[in-house]
Amino acid sequence: NDSPEVLEIEEVTGFPGCIIEGYTRKIPPGLTGKISTLMLTDSRGGEEIAGTIRARTNDGDRPEIAIDASLLVKAFASLSPYRIWLKGSASQDLVATSIVIPNEDYPFTITGIKTRRGVGFTTSSREIESEGRRGYEITVRNTRKKVGSYQDVLFVQTDHSARPEFKIRIEGRIRE
């Protein structure tokens, strides 16, 4: 704050993919404030997240502070699909897979799979080769017999220090 008065930040807004976690509400003269954000990078590997963060102030000469922000999200792996859907009758054998191909810059081995709840399905994984590259096939099999919907998350464990875990979402829609 380069003015002689306290600068009050009245409201801060983000943009799609950017969540405002907090900000300094009053900045005394000569001091600086802080805006904390969270950038949502799930399923955005290889994309750029960009936009403008806007802070509304009490300063008549500067009623809005605009901050351009961008983040290039590195692709750790290719996931196809990113979300696993299990849709159908409870009497059917509902099985779906996701193919995981490590990015050449981030080679990893899958060391395990954890779940948020782990109810209504089983999981397995196996190493495969896809287009001449080592990858993994993660299989999810519905075990739920009750009609209804469920959601869960697979937390795929890796041996790579840059990304020891990544997520695959599961959606189940079971009918009679």
The 8 nearest C-alpha neighbors of each residue, nearest first, counted from 0:
[[1, 29, 28, 30, 2, 31, 26, 6],
 [0, 2, 29, 28, 3, 30, 4, 31],
 [1, 3, 4, 0, 28, 29, 5, 6],
 [4, 2, 28, 1, 5, 29, 0, 27],
 [5, 3, 2, 28, 6, 27, 0, 1],
 [4, 6, 27, 26, 28, 7, 25, 3],
 [7, 5, 26, 25, 4, 27, 57, 8],
 [6, 8, 25, 57, 56, 24, 9, 5],
 [7, 9, 56, 24, 10, 55, 25, 54],
 [8, 10, 56, 55, 7, 24, 57, 11],
 [9, 11, 55, 54, 8, 12, 56, 53],
 [12, 10, 54, 53, 55, 13, 9, 52],
 [13, 11, 53, 52, 54, 10, 19, 14],
 [12, 14, 52, 17, 18, 19, 53, 51],
 [13, 15, 17, 50, 16, 51, 52, 12],
 [16, 14, 17, 13, 50, 18, 48, 49],
 [15, 17, 39, 38, 14, 48, 18, 40],
 [18, 16, 38, 14, 13, 15, 37, 39],
 [17, 19, 37, 36, 13, 20, 38, 16],
 [20, 18, 36, 21, 13, 35, 37, 17],
 [21, 19, 36, 35, 18, 37, 22, 34],
 [22, 20, 35, 19, 34, 36, 23, 33],
 [21, 23, 34, 33, 35, 24, 20, 32],
 [24, 22, 32, 33, 25, 34, 26, 8],
 [23, 25, 8, 7, 22, 26, 9, 32],
 [26, 24, 7, 6, 23, 8, 5, 27],
 [25, 27, 6, 5, 32, 30, 31, 7],
 [26, 28, 5, 30, 29, 25, 6, 0],
 [29, 27, 0, 3, 30, 5, 4, 2],
 [28, 30, 0, 1, 27, 31, 2, 3],
 [31, 29, 0, 28, 27, 26, 32, 1],
 [32, 30, 0, 26, 33, 29, 27, 28],
 [33, 31, 23, 26, 30, 34, 22, 25],
 [32, 34, 23, 22, 35, 31, 21, 24],
 [33, 35, 22, 21, 36, 23, 32, 19],
 [36, 34, 21, 20, 22, 19, 33, 37],
 [37, 35, 19, 20, 18, 38, 17, 34],
 [36, 38, 18, 17, 39, 19, 20, 35],
 [37, 39, 17, 16, 40, 18, 36, 48],
 [40, 38, 16, 41, 17, 37, 18, 43],
 [39, 41, 43, 38, 42, 72, 44, 16],
 [42, 40, 43, 39, 44, 166, 165, 81],
 [41, 43, 44, 40, 81, 78, 74, 39],
 [42, 44, 40, 41, 46, 45, 72, 74],
 [45, 43, 74, 72, 73, 46, 42, 75],
 [44, 46, 74, 73, 72, 43, 47, 71],
 [47, 45, 44, 43, 72, 71, 48, 73],
 [46, 48, 71, 70, 72, 49, 69, 45],
 [47, 49, 70, 69, 71, 46, 16, 50],
 [50, 48, 69, 68, 47, 70, 51, 67],
 [49, 51, 68, 14, 67, 69, 52, 48],
 [50, 52, 67, 66, 68, 53, 65, 14],
 [51, 53, 13, 66, 65, 12, 67, 14],
 [54, 52, 65, 12, 11, 64, 51, 66],
 [53, 55, 11, 64, 63, 10, 56, 8],
 [54, 56, 63, 10, 9, 62, 8, 11],
 [57, 55, 8, 62, 9, 58, 7, 63],
 [56, 58, 7, 62, 59, 6, 8, 9],
 [59, 57, 61, 62, 56, 60, 6, 7],
 [58, 60, 62, 61, 57, 56, 63, 6],
 [61, 59, 58, 62, 57, 63, 56, 2],
 [60, 62, 58, 59, 63, 64, 56, 57],
 [63, 61, 56, 58, 59, 55, 57, 60],
 [64, 62, 55, 54, 61, 56, 65, 53],
 [63, 65, 54, 53, 55, 66, 61, 62],
 [66, 64, 53, 52, 63, 51, 54, 67],
 [65, 67, 52, 51, 68, 53, 64, 54],
 [68, 66, 51, 50, 52, 65, 69, 49],
 [69, 67, 49, 50, 51, 66, 70, 52],
 [70, 68, 49, 48, 50, 47, 71, 67],
 [69, 71, 48, 47, 72, 49, 68, 38],
 [70, 72, 47, 46, 73, 48, 69, 45],
 [73, 71, 44, 45, 46, 47, 70, 74],
 [72, 74, 44, 45, 75, 71, 46, 43],
 [73, 75, 44, 45, 76, 72, 102, 77],
 [74, 76, 102, 105, 73, 101, 44, 77],
 [77, 75, 101, 102, 100, 74, 78, 99],
 [76, 78, 100, 99, 101, 79, 102, 74],
 [79, 77, 99, 81, 80, 98, 76, 97],
 [80, 78, 98, 97, 81, 77, 99, 82],
 [79, 81, 97, 78, 82, 83, 98, 96],
 [80, 82, 78, 79, 167, 42, 83, 168],
 [83, 81, 168, 80, 169, 167, 84, 170],
 [82, 84, 169, 168, 170, 95, 80, 81],
 [85, 83, 170, 171, 169, 86, 82, 95],
 [84, 86, 171, 93, 170, 172, 95, 94],
 [87, 85, 172, 173, 171, 84, 93, 88],
 [86, 88, 173, 174, 172, 89, 85, 91],
 [87, 89, 174, 175, 90, 91, 173, 86],
 [88, 90, 144, 91, 175, 173, 174, 87],
 [89, 91, 88, 92, 175, 144, 87, 93],
 [92, 90, 88, 89, 93, 87, 141, 94],
 [91, 93, 94, 90, 141, 140, 89, 88],
 [94, 92, 141, 91, 140, 85, 87, 95],
 [93, 95, 140, 139, 92, 141, 85, 96],
 [96, 94, 139, 138, 83, 85, 140, 84],
 [97, 95, 138, 137, 139, 136, 98, 83],
 [96, 98, 137, 79, 80, 136, 99, 78],
 [97, 99, 136, 79, 78, 135, 137, 100],
 [98, 100, 78, 135, 134, 77, 136, 97],
 [99, 101, 134, 77, 76, 102, 135, 98],
 [102, 100, 76, 106, 103, 105, 77, 134],
 [101, 103, 76, 105, 104, 75, 106, 100],
 [102, 104, 105, 106, 101, 76, 75, 100],
 [105, 103, 102, 106, 75, 101, 74, 76],
 [106, 104, 102, 103, 75, 107, 101, 159],
 [107, 105, 101, 103, 104, 102, 108, 159],
 [108, 106, 159, 158, 157, 105, 101, 109],
 [107, 109, 157, 158, 110, 106, 159, 101],
 [108, 110, 157, 156, 111, 107, 158, 155],
 [109, 111, 157, 156, 108, 158, 112, 155],
 [112, 110, 156, 109, 155, 113, 157, 154],
 [111, 113, 155, 154, 156, 153, 114, 110],
 [112, 114, 154, 153, 155, 111, 115, 156],
 [115, 113, 153, 117, 116, 152, 154, 112],
 [114, 116, 152, 151, 117, 153, 113, 154],
 [117, 115, 114, 118, 151, 152, 113, 119],
 [116, 118, 114, 115, 120, 119, 151, 121],
 [117, 119, 116, 120, 143, 121, 142, 151],
 [120, 118, 143, 142, 141, 117, 121, 149],
 [121, 119, 141, 142, 140, 118, 139, 117],
 [120, 122, 140, 139, 141, 142, 123, 119],
 [123, 121, 139, 138, 140, 120, 124, 137],
 [122, 124, 138, 137, 139, 125, 121, 112],
 [125, 123, 137, 136, 138, 135, 126, 122],
 [124, 126, 136, 135, 127, 137, 123, 138],
 [125, 127, 135, 134, 136, 124, 128, 133],
 [128, 126, 134, 135, 133, 125, 129, 136],
 [127, 129, 133, 132, 134, 131, 130, 126],
 [128, 130, 132, 131, 133, 134, 127, 100],
 [131, 129, 132, 128, 133, 134, 100, 127],
 [130, 132, 129, 128, 133, 134, 127, 100],
 [133, 131, 129, 128, 130, 134, 100, 127],
 [132, 134, 128, 127, 129, 100, 131, 126],
 [135, 133, 100, 127, 99, 128, 126, 132],
 [134, 136, 126, 99, 127, 125, 98, 137],
 [135, 137, 98, 125, 124, 97, 138, 99],
 [138, 136, 124, 97, 96, 123, 135, 98],
 [137, 139, 96, 123, 122, 95, 124, 136],
 [140, 138, 122, 95, 121, 94, 96, 120],
 [139, 141, 94, 121, 120, 93, 142, 122],
 [140, 142, 120, 93, 143, 119, 94, 121],
 [143, 141, 120, 119, 140, 144, 121, 118],
 [142, 144, 119, 145, 141, 120, 89, 173],
 [143, 145, 89, 142, 146, 90, 173, 119],
 [146, 144, 143, 147, 89, 173, 174, 175],
 [147, 145, 174, 173, 175, 144, 89, 148],
 [148, 146, 173, 172, 145, 174, 149, 171],
 [147, 149, 172, 171, 173, 150, 146, 170],
 [148, 150, 171, 170, 172, 151, 147, 119],
 [151, 149, 170, 169, 171, 148, 152, 168],
 [150, 152, 169, 115, 168, 116, 170, 153],
 [151, 153, 168, 115, 114, 169, 167, 154],
 [152, 154, 114, 167, 166, 113, 155, 168],
 [155, 153, 166, 113, 112, 165, 114, 164],
 [154, 156, 112, 165, 164, 153, 166, 111],
 [155, 157, 164, 111, 110, 112, 109, 163],
 [158, 156, 109, 163, 110, 159, 108, 164],
 [157, 159, 108, 107, 163, 110, 160, 109],
 [160, 158, 163, 107, 157, 161, 162, 106],
 [159, 161, 163, 162, 158, 157, 164, 107],
 [162, 160, 159, 163, 105, 75, 164, 158],
 [163, 161, 164, 160, 159, 165, 157, 75],
 [162, 164, 157, 159, 160, 156, 158, 161],
 [165, 163, 156, 155, 162, 157, 154, 166],
 [164, 166, 155, 154, 156, 162, 167, 163],
 [167, 165, 154, 153, 155, 168, 152, 164],
 [166, 168, 153, 152, 81, 82, 169, 154],
 [167, 169, 152, 82, 151, 83, 153, 166],
 [168, 170, 83, 151, 150, 152, 82, 84],
 [171, 169, 150, 84, 149, 85, 83, 172],
 [170, 172, 85, 149, 148, 86, 84, 150],
 [173, 171, 148, 86, 147, 85, 87, 174],
 [172, 174, 146, 147, 87, 88, 89, 86],
 [173, 175, 88, 146, 87, 89, 147, 172],
 [174, 88, 89, 146, 173, 90, 87, 145]]
